[in-house]
Amino acid sequence: MKLIDWIQLIIAGWGAILSSILGVREIFRAKRQVRVYLEHIHWVERLQVIVVNIGHRPVTITSVAARPIPDISKGMSPSEAKPFYPTPLEEDGDIELPVVLKDGESVSYFLPELALNMIYVDGIEIEAYARDAEGKEYTTKRMRKLDAKYDKYIE
């Protein structure tokens, strides 16, 4: 093989690798990406679910709730694990669902106090979730703790 053939082979190989990488990147970029956060607000003693669209496509959120994770050792059977739906605060008015989240938008909902008591008094884990219009469920078990007095996260 001549030198020109080697150069053509290297350039063709580089072009094939680069186009494959960009094609895979575009496939993942077009996917809907939603994050759900479960947050305990100290000083106010409220539990809230935050839903954030981190993708580039709009997402219609149809339901938001939190459910206890059944644990037989703590006395909770799967039939008792009923979801907690958001409760409206007096100043917020009604909860509007479904909601369309565009690129980078978020929405938050407060959960009933019973969910907070279940976590700290009964020691039962809670899983927050949000469902979109296509039926996909986005979940989280990790809880963030916000110190509302100093407006920063703890731990």
ROSE-4610 file (N, C-alpha, C; in Angstrom, 1 decimal, always signed):
// ROSE-4610
residu = [M/M/M/K/K/K/L/L/L/I/I/I/D/D/D/W/W/W/I/I/I/Q/Q/Q/L/L/L/I/I/I/I/I/I/A/A/A/G/G/G/W/W/W/G/G/G/A/A/A/I/I/I/L/L/L/S/S/S/S/S/S/I/I/I/L/L/L/G/G/G/V/V/V/R/R/R/E/E/E/I/I/I/F/F/F/R/R/R/A/A/A/K/K/K/R/R/R/Q/Q/Q/V/V/V/R/R/R/V/V/V/Y/Y/Y/L/L/L/E/E/E/H/H/H/I/I/I/H/H/H/W/W/W/V/V/V/E/E/E/R/R/R/L/L/L/Q/Q/Q/V/V/V/I/I/I/V/V/V/V/V/V/N/N/N/I/I/I/G/G/G/H/H/H/R/R/R/P/P/P/V/V/V/T/T/T/I/I/I/T/T/T/S/S/S/V/V/V/A/A/A/A/A/A/R/R/R/P/P/P/I/I/I/P/P/P/D/D/D/I/I/I/S/S/S/K/K/K/G/G/G/M/M/M/S/S/S/P/P/P/S/S/S/E/E/E/A/A/A/K/K/K/P/P/P/F/F/F/Y/Y/Y/P/P/P/T/T/T/P/P/P/L/L/L/E/E/E/E/E/E/D/D/D/G/G/G/D/D/D/I/I/I/E/E/E/L/L/L/P/P/P/V/V/V/V/V/V/L/L/L/K/K/K/D/D/D/G/G/G/E/E/E/S/S/S/V/V/V/S/S/S/Y/Y/Y/F/F/F/L/L/L/P/P/P/E/E/E/L/L/L/A/A/A/L/L/L/N/N/N/M/M/M/I/I/I/Y/Y/Y/V/V/V/D/D/D/G/G/G/I/I/I/E/E/E/I/I/I/E/E/E/A/A/A/Y/Y/Y/A/A/A/R/R/R/D/D/D/A/A/A/E/E/E/G/G/G/K/K/K/E/E/E/Y/Y/Y/T/T/T/T/T/T/K/K/K/R/R/R/M/M/M/R/R/R/K/K/K/L/L/L/D/D/D/A/A/A/K/K/K/Y/Y/Y/D/D/D/K/K/K/Y/Y/Y/I/I/I/E/E/E]
num = [1/1/1/2/2/2/3/3/3/4/4/4/5/5/5/6/6/6/7/7/7/8/8/8/9/9/9/10/10/10/11/11/11/12/12/12/13/13/13/14/14/14/15/15/15/16/16/16/17/17/17/18/18/18/19/19/19/20/20/20/21/21/21/22/22/22/23/23/23/24/24/24/25/25/25/26/26/26/27/27/27/28/28/28/29/29/29/30/30/30/31/31/31/32/32/32/33/33/33/34/34/34/35/35/35/36/36/36/37/37/37/38/38/38/39/39/39/40/40/40/41/41/41/42/42/42/43/43/43/44/44/44/45/45/45/46/46/46/47/47/47/48/48/48/49/49/49/50/50/50/51/51/51/52/52/52/53/53/53/54/54/54/55/55/55/56/56/56/57/57/57/58/58/58/59/59/59/60/60/60/61/61/61/62/62/62/63/63/63/64/64/64/65/65/65/66/66/66/67/67/67/68/68/68/69/69/69/70/70/70/71/71/71/72/72/72/73/73/73/74/74/74/75/75/75/76/76/76/77/77/77/78/78/78/79/79/79/80/80/80/81/81/81/82/82/82/83/83/83/84/84/84/85/85/85/86/86/86/87/87/87/88/88/88/89/89/89/90/90/90/91/91/91/92/92/92/93/93/93/94/94/94/95/95/95/96/96/96/97/97/97/98/98/98/99/99/99/100/100/100/101/101/101/102/102/102/103/103/103/104/104/104/105/105/105/106/106/106/107/107/107/108/108/108/109/109/109/110/110/110/111/111/111/112/112/112/113/113/113/114/114/114/115/115/115/116/116/116/117/117/117/118/118/118/119/119/119/120/120/120/121/121/121/122/122/122/123/123/123/124/124/124/125/125/125/126/126/126/127/127/127/128/128/128/129/129/129/130/130/130/131/131/131/132/132/132/133/133/133/134/134/134/135/135/135/136/136/136/137/137/137/138/138/138/139/139/139/140/140/140/141/141/141/142/142/142/143/143/143/144/144/144/145/145/145/146/146/146/147/147/147/148/148/148/149/149/149/150/150/150/151/151/151/152/152/152/153/153/153/154/154/154/155/155/155]
x = [+0.8/+0.0/+0.9/+0.4/+1.1/+0.8/+1.5/+1.3/-0.1/-0.5/-1.8/-3.0/-2.8/-3.8/-3.9/-2.8/-2.8/-3.5/-3.2/-3.8/-5.3/-5.8/-7.2/-7.8/-7.2/-7.7/-7.8/-6.9/-6.9/-8.0/-8.2/-9.2/-10.6/-10.8/-12.0/-12.4/-11.4/-11.6/-12.0/-11.3/-11.6/-13.0/-13.4/-14.8/-15.9/-15.6/-16.6/-16.7/-15.6/-15.7/-16.4/-16.0/-16.6/-18.1/-18.6/-20.0/-20.8/-20.2/-20.8/-21.0/-20.0/-20.0/-21.1/-21.1/-22.1/-23.6/-23.7/-25.0/-25.6/-24.7/-25.1/-25.4/-24.7/-24.9/-26.3/-26.6/-27.9/-29.1/-28.9/-30.0/-30.2/-29.2/-29.4/-29.9/-29.5/-29.9/-31.4/-32.0/-33.4/-34.3/-33.7/-34.5/-35.0/-36.2/-36.7/-35.9/-35.6/-34.8/-35.5/-35.9/-36.6/-35.9/-35.7/-35.2/-36.2/-36.3/-37.3/-36.4/-36.7/-36.0/-37.1/-36.7/-37.5/-36.7/-37.4/-36.7/-37.4/-36.7/-37.2/-36.7/-37.7/-37.3/-37.4/-36.2/-36.1/-36.6/-37.0/-37.6/-39.0/-39.4/-40.8/-41.4/-40.5/-40.9/-42.0/-41.6/-42.4/-41.6/-42.3/-41.7/-42.2/-41.3/-41.8/-41.1/-41.8/-41.3/-41.0/-39.8/-39.5/-39.2/-39.9/-39.7/-39.0/-37.9/-37.1/-36.9/-37.2/-36.9/-35.5/-34.5/-33.2/-32.8/-33.8/-33.6/-34.0/-34.0/-34.2/-35.7/-36.4/-37.8/-38.8/-39.9/-40.9/-41.5/-41.9/-42.4/-43.7/-44.8/-46.0/-46.1/-46.1/-46.2/-47.6/-48.1/-49.5/-49.8/-48.8/-49.0/-47.7/-47.8/-46.7/-47.2/-46.3/-46.7/-45.5/-45.6/-44.6/-45.3/-44.5/-45.1/-44.1/-44.6/-43.7/-43.2/-42.0/-41.4/-41.8/-42.6/-43.0/-41.8/-41.9/-40.9/-41.6/-41.5/-42.2/-41.6/-40.3/-39.6/-40.1/-40.6/-41.1/-42.7/-43.3/-44.7/-45.6/-45.0/-45.8/-45.8/-47.0/-47.2/-47.3/-47.1/-47.3/-48.7/-49.7/-51.1/-51.3/-50.5/-50.6/-49.9/-49.0/-48.2/-49.0/-49.8/-50.6/-49.8/-49.9/-49.2/-49.7/-48.8/-49.2/-49.2/-50.3/-50.5/-50.3/-49.8/-49.5/-50.8/-50.6/-51.7/-51.4/-52.5/-52.3/-52.2/-51.3/-51.3/-52.3/-52.7/-53.8/-53.4/-52.2/-51.8/-51.5/-51.3/-51.0/-52.2/-53.4/-54.6/-54.5/-55.2/-55.2/-53.9/-53.8/-52.6/-53.0/-52.3/-52.6/-51.8/-52.4/-51.8/-52.8/-52.3/-51.0/-50.3/-49.0/-48.2/-47.1/-46.9/-45.9/-44.6/-43.5/-42.2/-41.4/-41.0/-40.1/-38.6/-37.7/-36.3/-35.8/-35.4/-34.9/-35.9/-37.2/-38.2/-38.4/-39.0/-39.2/-40.5/-41.1/-42.3/-42.2/-42.7/-42.6/-44.0/-44.1/-45.4/-45.1/-45.9/-45.7/-46.5/-45.9/-46.6/-47.2/-48.2/-48.9/-47.9/-48.2/-47.3/-47.2/-48.1/-48.1/-46.9/-46.5/-45.3/-44.0/-43.9/-42.8/-42.7/-43.9/-43.9/-43.6/-44.0/-43.7/-42.2/-41.5/-40.0/-39.3/-39.6/-38.8/-39.3/-40.6/-41.2/-41.2/-41.7/-41.8/-40.5/-39.7/-38.4/-38.7/-39.7/-40.0/-39.5/-38.9/-38.3/-39.5/-39.3/-40.3/-39.6/-40.4/-39.9/-40.8/-40.2/-41.0/-41.0/-42.1/-42.2/-43.0/-42.7/-43.5/-43.7/-44.9/-45.3/-45.5/-45.0/-45.3/-46.5/-46.8/-48.0/-47.8/-46.6/-46.4/-46.4/-46.6/-46.6/-45.3/-44.2/-42.9/-42.9/-42.3/-42.2/-40.8/-40.6/-39.3/-39.3/-38.3/-38.4/-37.1/-37.1/-36.0/-36.3/-35.3/-35.4/-34.5/-33.6/-32.7/-33.4/-33.2/-33.8/-32.8/-33.0/-32.2/-32.8/-31.9/-32.4/-32.0/-33.0/-32.8/-33.0/-32.0/-32.2/-32.7/-34.0/-34.7/-34.3/-33.8/-33.3/-32.1/-31.2/-29.9/-29.9/-30.9/-31.1/-29.9/-29.6/-28.5/-28.9/-28.2/-28.5/-27.6/-28.2/-27.5/-27.0/-25.9/-25.3/-25.1]
y = [-1.2/+0.0/+1.2/+2.2/+3.4/+4.3/+5.4/+6.3/+7.0/+7.3/+7.9/+7.0/+5.7/+4.7/+4.7/+4.7/+4.7/+6.0/+7.1/+8.3/+8.3/+7.8/+7.6/+6.7/+5.6/+4.6/+5.2/+6.0/+6.6/+7.7/+8.5/+9.5/+8.8/+7.8/+7.1/+6.5/+5.8/+5.3/+6.3/+7.5/+8.6/+9.1/+9.2/+9.7/+8.7/+7.4/+6.4/+6.4/+6.5/+6.5/+7.8/+8.9/+10.2/+10.3/+9.8/+9.8/+8.8/+7.7/+6.8/+7.4/+8.0/+8.7/+9.8/+10.6/+11.6/+11.1/+10.0/+9.4/+8.8/+8.2/+7.7/+8.8/+9.9/+11.1/+11.7/+11.8/+12.4/+11.5/+10.2/+9.3/+9.5/+9.6/+9.8/+11.2/+12.2/+13.6/+13.7/+13.0/+13.1/+12.4/+11.6/+10.9/+11.9/+11.6/+12.5/+12.1/+13.2/+13.0/+13.8/+13.1/+13.8/+13.3/+14.2/+13.9/+14.2/+13.3/+13.5/+13.5/+14.5/+14.7/+14.7/+14.0/+14.0/+14.9/+15.9/+16.9/+17.1/+17.0/+17.4/+18.8/+19.7/+21.1/+21.2/+21.4/+21.6/+23.0/+23.2/+24.4/+24.6/+24.2/+24.2/+22.8/+21.8/+20.4/+20.0/+20.1/+19.7/+18.8/+17.9/+17.0/+17.4/+17.5/+17.9/+17.1/+16.9/+16.2/+17.3/+17.3/+18.2/+17.4/+17.8/+17.2/+18.2/+17.7/+18.6/+18.0/+18.7/+18.2/+18.6/+17.7/+18.0/+17.7/+17.2/+16.9/+18.1/+17.9/+19.0/+19.0/+17.9/+17.8/+18.1/+18.7/+18.9/+17.6/+17.5/+16.4/+16.7/+16.0/+16.2/+15.2/+15.8/+15.1/+14.9/+13.7/+13.4/+13.1/+12.5/+12.3/+12.3/+12.8/+12.9/+12.4/+11.5/+11.0/+10.4/+9.9/+9.1/+7.9/+6.8/+5.6/+5.0/+4.4/+3.7/+2.4/+2.1/+0.8/-0.2/-1.2/-2.2/-3.0/-3.1/-3.7/-4.6/-5.9/-6.8/-6.7/-6.4/-6.3/-5.1/-4.1/-2.9/-2.9/-4.0/-4.2/-3.6/-3.5/-2.9/-4.0/-4.4/-5.3/-4.6/-5.2/-4.5/-4.0/-4.6/-4.1/-2.8/-2.5/-1.3/-0.1/-0.4/+0.6/+1.5/+2.3/+3.2/+4.5/+5.0/+6.2/+7.5/+8.4/+9.8/+10.7/+11.4/+12.3/+13.7/+14.7/+16.0/+16.7/+17.5/+18.3/+19.7/+20.4/+21.9/+22.7/+23.6/+24.6/+25.6/+26.3/+27.2/+28.4/+28.8/+30.0/+29.5/+28.2/+27.8/+27.5/+27.2/+26.9/+25.4/+25.1/+23.7/+23.2/+21.9/+21.3/+21.1/+21.6/+21.4/+20.3/+19.3/+18.2/+17.8/+17.5/+17.4/+18.8/+18.8/+20.0/+19.7/+20.6/+20.4/+21.1/+20.4/+20.9/+21.0/+22.3/+22.5/+22.3/+22.5/+22.3/+23.1/+22.4/+23.1/+23.5/+23.3/+23.7/+22.7/+23.2/+22.3/+22.6/+21.7/+21.9/+21.2/+21.7/+21.1/+20.9/+19.9/+19.6/+19.1/+19.6/+19.2/+18.0/+17.1/+15.9/+16.0/+15.2/+15.3/+15.0/+15.5/+15.4/+13.9/+13.1/+11.7/+11.0/+11.4/+10.9/+11.2/+12.4/+12.8/+12.0/+11.8/+11.0/+9.6/+9.0/+7.7/+7.5/+8.4/+8.3/+8.4/+9.4/+9.7/+9.0/+8.7/+8.0/+6.5/+6.1/+4.6/+4.0/+4.9/+4.4/+3.7/+4.1/+3.4/+4.3/+3.6/+4.4/+4.8/+5.9/+6.4/+6.6/+6.3/+6.4/+7.4/+8.5/+9.5/+9.1/+9.4/+9.1/+10.1/+10.2/+11.1/+10.2/+10.3/+9.6/+10.7/+10.3/+11.2/+10.7/+11.4/+11.1/+9.7/+9.3/+8.0/+6.9/+7.1/+6.1/+5.7/+6.4/+6.1/+6.7/+5.9/+6.3/+6.7/+7.8/+8.3/+8.3/+7.6/+7.4/+7.9/+8.1/+8.3/+7.8/+7.3/+6.9/+7.8/+8.5/+9.4/+10.7/+11.1/+12.3/+13.4/+14.5/+15.7/+16.4/+17.1/+17.8/+19.3/+20.1/+21.5/+22.3/+23.1/+23.9/+25.3/+25.4/+26.6/+27.9/+27.8/+29.0/+29.6/+28.8/+29.2/+29.0/+28.4/+28.1/+27.4/+26.2/+25.4/+23.9/+23.0/+21.6/+21.0/+20.1/+19.5/+18.1/+17.7/+16.4/+16.2]
z = [+0.0/+0.0/+0.0/-0.7/-0.8/+0.4/+0.5/+1.6/+1.5/+0.3/+0.1/+0.6/+0.3/+0.8/+2.3/+3.0/+4.4/+5.0/+4.4/+4.8/+4.6/+3.5/+3.2/+4.2/+4.6/+5.5/+6.9/+7.3/+8.7/+8.7/+7.7/+7.6/+7.6/+6.8/+6.8/+8.1/+8.8/+10.1/+11.1/+11.1/+12.0/+11.8/+10.5/+10.2/+10.7/+10.6/+11.0/+12.5/+13.2/+14.7/+15.2/+14.6/+15.0/+14.8/+13.6/+13.3/+14.2/+14.6/+15.5/+16.9/+17.4/+18.7/+18.7/+17.7/+17.6/+17.4/+16.7/+16.6/+17.9/+18.7/+20.0/+20.9/+20.9/+21.7/+21.4/+20.2/+19.8/+20.2/+20.2/+20.7/+22.1/+23.0/+24.4/+24.7/+23.9/+24.1/+23.9/+22.9/+22.6/+23.6/+24.5/+25.5/+26.6/+27.1/+28.2/+29.4/+30.2/+31.4/+32.5/+33.5/+34.6/+35.9/+36.8/+38.2/+39.2/+40.2/+41.3/+42.6/+43.4/+44.6/+45.8/+46.8/+48.1/+49.1/+49.6/+50.4/+51.7/+52.8/+54.1/+54.4/+54.7/+55.0/+56.5/+57.1/+58.6/+58.9/+60.2/+60.8/+60.4/+59.2/+58.7/+59.0/+59.0/+59.1/+58.1/+56.9/+55.7/+54.9/+54.1/+53.2/+51.8/+50.9/+49.5/+48.5/+47.4/+46.2/+45.1/+44.6/+43.5/+42.2/+41.1/+39.8/+38.9/+38.3/+37.4/+36.1/+35.0/+33.7/+33.3/+33.2/+32.9/+31.5/+30.7/+29.3/+28.4/+27.1/+26.1/+25.6/+25.9/+25.4/+26.5/+26.2/+27.2/+27.7/+29.0/+29.6/+30.3/+30.1/+30.8/+32.0/+33.2/+34.5/+34.8/+35.0/+35.3/+36.7/+37.4/+38.9/+39.6/+40.9/+41.8/+43.1/+43.8/+45.1/+45.7/+46.9/+47.6/+48.3/+48.3/+48.9/+49.8/+50.9/+51.9/+51.2/+51.5/+51.0/+52.1/+51.7/+52.7/+53.3/+54.7/+55.4/+56.5/+56.3/+57.3/+58.7/+58.8/+60.1/+60.9/+60.2/+60.9/+61.0/+60.6/+60.8/+59.6/+58.4/+57.3/+56.2/+55.9/+54.8/+53.5/+52.3/+51.1/+50.9/+51.5/+51.3/+52.1/+53.1/+53.9/+53.2/+52.2/+51.6/+50.6/+51.1/+50.3/+50.0/+48.8/+48.4/+49.1/+49.4/+49.9/+48.7/+48.5/+47.4/+48.0/+47.2/+47.6/+48.2/+49.2/+49.8/+49.5/+49.1/+48.8/+50.1/+50.2/+51.3/+51.1/+52.1/+52.0/+51.1/+51.1/+50.3/+48.8/+48.6/+47.2/+46.4/+47.0/+46.3/+45.9/+44.8/+44.3/+43.7/+43.6/+43.0/+41.5/+40.6/+39.2/+38.5/+38.2/+37.4/+36.3/+35.1/+34.7/+34.5/+34.5/+34.3/+33.2/+32.3/+31.3/+31.7/+31.8/+32.2/+30.9/+30.7/+29.5/+30.0/+29.1/+29.4/+30.6/+31.7/+32.9/+33.9/+33.6/+34.6/+35.7/+36.8/+37.9/+38.6/+39.3/+40.1/+41.4/+42.5/+43.8/+44.4/+45.2/+45.9/+47.3/+48.2/+49.6/+49.9/+50.7/+51.1/+52.5/+52.8/+54.2/+55.3/+56.5/+57.6/+58.0/+57.7/+58.0/+57.4/+56.2/+55.6/+56.4/+56.9/+57.7/+59.0/+59.6/+60.8/+60.6/+59.4/+59.1/+59.0/+58.5/+58.3/+59.6/+60.4/+61.7/+62.9/+63.0/+64.2/+64.0/+62.8/+62.6/+61.9/+61.4/+60.7/+59.4/+58.7/+57.4/+56.3/+55.3/+54.1/+53.2/+52.6/+51.6/+50.3/+49.2/+47.8/+47.1/+46.6/+45.9/+44.4/+43.7/+42.3/+41.5/+40.2/+39.3/+38.1/+37.5/+36.2/+35.1/+33.9/+32.8/+32.0/+30.9/+30.1/+29.4/+29.2/+28.5/+29.5/+30.8/+31.8/+32.4/+32.0/+32.6/+34.0/+35.0/+36.4/+36.7/+37.3/+37.8/+39.3/+39.9/+41.4/+42.0/+43.4/+44.2/+45.6/+46.3/+47.7/+48.5/+47.9/+48.7/+49.1/+50.3/+50.8/+51.1/+50.5/+50.8/+52.0/+52.8/+54.0/+53.8/+53.8/+53.6/+54.9/+55.3/+56.4/+56.0/+56.2/+55.7/+56.3/+57.5/+58.2/+57.5/+57.1/+56.5/+55.0/+54.4/+53.0/+52.4/+53.1/+52.6/+52.9/+52.2/+52.4/+53.5/+54.3/+55.5/+55.0/+55.4/+55.2/+53.7]
